Structures are given as structure tokens and as C-alpha cells.
């Protein structure tokens, strides 16, 4: 990302690494990193849901083939 914002996976991985490699963290510090993992997991779930919904929308849009048709053909009385 050009903005430099971290992705959910990066935050999850970083927090998990800290929890793994720094066993002497205080309970408050451990809680903080676990909270980061949970929050970023929820964020990632929303991103995946948005992608899936956009994909489904795109697929539905593709199935509908809109074509121009003269209106007169639809308004003309049926042939006897």
C-alpha cells in the first residue's frame, strides 16, 4: 500500500511473533497483543466479506445481458 498502512495479516503476524519470542511480557502487554490479533482478525474478515460480496455482485451483473430494443416493438398490439 502506498499509504504505508499495515495489512491485517501483517499486524496479526507481528503480534503473534511478539507473543512467541517475548515470553516475559506482562499480562497487560500480552493482553494488548492478543487484542490486536482479535481486532485485526475481525478487520480481515470484513475485508474478505467485502471482496466476496463484490465478486458475487460482479458475477450477477455479468449474467444479466442488457440490450437495447426498440420500444415500439414492445408497445405494438399483438398480431391477430
C-alpha positions in Angstrom: 0.0 0.0 0.0 1.3 3.4 -0.9 -0.1 4.9 2.3 2.1 2.7 4.4 -0.8 1.3 6.4 -0.2 -2.2 7.6 -2.4 -5.0 6.4 -4.4 -7.1 8.9 -2.1 -10.1 8.3 1.0 -8.1 9.0 -0.4 -6.9 12.3 -1.5 -10.4 13.2 1.8 -11.9 12.4 3.8 -9.1 14.2 1.7 -9.5 17.3 2.0 -13.3 17.3 5.7 -13.1 16.8 6.0 -10.7 19.8 3.9 -13.1 21.9 6.1 -16.1 20.8 9.5 -14.5 21.2 9.0 -12.4 24.3 7.6 -14.8 27.0 8.4 -12.3 29.8 5.7 -9.8 28.7 3.5 -8.6 31.5 -0.2 -9.8 31.5 -1.2 -6.3 30.3 1.3 -6.4 27.4 0.1 -9.9 26.4 -3.5 -8.8 26.6 -2.6 -5.8 24.3 -1.1 -8.0 21.6 -4.0 -10.5 21.9 -6.4 -7.7 21.4 -4.5 -6.6 18.3 -4.8 -10.1 16.9 -8.5 -10.3 17.6 -9.2 -6.8 16.2 -7.2 -7.4 13.0 -8.8 -10.8 12.5 -12.2 -9.1 12.6 -10.9 -6.5 10.1 -9.6 -9.2 7.8 -13.0 -11.0 8.0 -14.7 -7.8 6.9 -12.2 -7.3 4.0 -12.8 -10.9 2.8 -16.5 -10.5 3.1 -16.4 -7.3 1.1 -14.3 -9.0 -1.6 -16.7 -12.0 -1.8 -19.7 -9.7 -2.0 -18.1 -7.6 -4.7 -17.3 -10.8 -6.6 -20.8 -12.1 -6.3 -22.2 -8.8 -7.4 -19.9 -8.8 -10.4 -21.0 -12.3 -11.3 -24.7 -11.4 -11.1 -24.0 -8.3 -13.2 -22.3 -10.5 -15.8 -25.3 -12.8 -16.1 -27.7 -10.0 -16.9 -27.2 -9.1 -20.5 -28.9 -5.8 -21.1 -29.6 -4.9 -24.7 -31.3 -2.1 -26.5 -34.6 -2.9 -28.0 -36.9 -0.5 -29.8 -39.7 0.5 -27.5 -42.2 0.4 -30.4 -41.8 -3.4 -30.7 -42.9 -3.8 -27.1 -45.8 -1.3 -27.3 -47.3 -2.6 -30.6 -50.6 -4.5 -30.2 -50.2 -8.2 -30.7 -50.7 -9.5 -34.2 -54.1 -11.1 -34.8 
